Amino acid sequence: MKKLFALLLCVLMILPATSLAANEELTGKVVIYTSMYQFVIDMMDEAMAKEFPNLDVEFFYGGTGALQQKLAGEIETGKLGCDMMLVAEPAYSLELKEGGWLHPYVIENAADLLRFPYDEEGYWYPVRVCNMVLAYNPELNKPEDLPKTFEEFAYDPSLKGLISMGNPLTSGTTMASVAALSDLYGYEYFDALGKNNVMIESGSVALTKLETGECKAIMILEESVLKKRKEEGSKLSVIYPEDGVILIPSTVMTVAEDRSANMNAAACEAITDWLLSEAGQKFVLEGYMHSVFKGSTEIPFDSIDTEKLIESDIGVDWERTYKQRDEIQNAFQQSVTIAN
């Protein structure tokens, strides 16, 4: 009996140590390039310090365009300055995979876990889902006087000079959105935006113009409006376009070990697992973005059911967005940026 008690005591003492051993054993450094909001990075950084106590995780923030420019320079040297990337959309992941820059890691039960596209060979996975919508100021404008669709946003003459959107040359989510809209409506959509004098500017500037009345409607990520509503008590409201929203799964990738900054693939795989766990997805939701999990009923503050959004998703042809990126950007620039 005493021997049995001693054995049970040993097991109880060993169990907690075993549950933590995997992440405690991870050492060295991992550099992550990301276009996530800084406040989300800060939350994840703090959580990762506890989850991976002996691992030095360093985030490097930049907009999609700036990161791609930085990476283009590093690619010429044959080695990247990072070990992982959390980028805006899958098109860039397709490009890096084709170039042989990524490390494959097949997670368990991906088909059961994820409700958005992923690379079946394990080169990239969606981690967070952004949602491109329209927004307006209900204190200054009535819904019936505003566009109900992305099509009206571009073509309604009453909105001329009173609309704003991001720049697809620097924003990955805007690039994905204009690719989807040009698929749906043709490049004529860009001509309509140009003729309607759409303003090309950052989301923060567009939101300010919505508040002041300089804009009647803006094309913007849902999360930007939700964040402002919760943290500032703003009355700005989302319009979920009747011709569909544009869902953009942002991806995580691990750099091929021989081309990475710190050659720490095991740690990168563990971080991928954490990002695709309940613990990691919590920060996605707190960042006002949608979870990638199947069956998840949690939604960002003040949003609507993710499954309903999926049903109305216009969809993005990621292969076209990658292969025809220059063509799409040039068409937009000719019709919109140069025209204005």
ABEGO torsion letter per residue (X at the ends): XAAAAAAAAAAAAAAAAAAAAAAAABBEBBBBBBABBAAAAAAAAAAAAAABAABBBBBBBBBAAAAAAAAAAAAAAGBBABABBBBABAAAAAAAAAAGABBBBBBBGAAAABABBBBAAGABBBABBBBBBBBBBAAABBAAABBABAAAAAABAAABGABBBBBAAABAAAAAAAAAAAAAAEAAAAAAAAAAGBBBBBAAAAAAAAAAGABABBBBBAAAAAAAAAAAGBABBBBBBAAEBBBBBBBBBBBBAAABAAGBAAAAAAAAAAAABAAAAAAAAAAGBBBABBGBABBBBGBBBAAAAAAABAEBBAAAAAAAAAAAAAAAAAAAAAAX
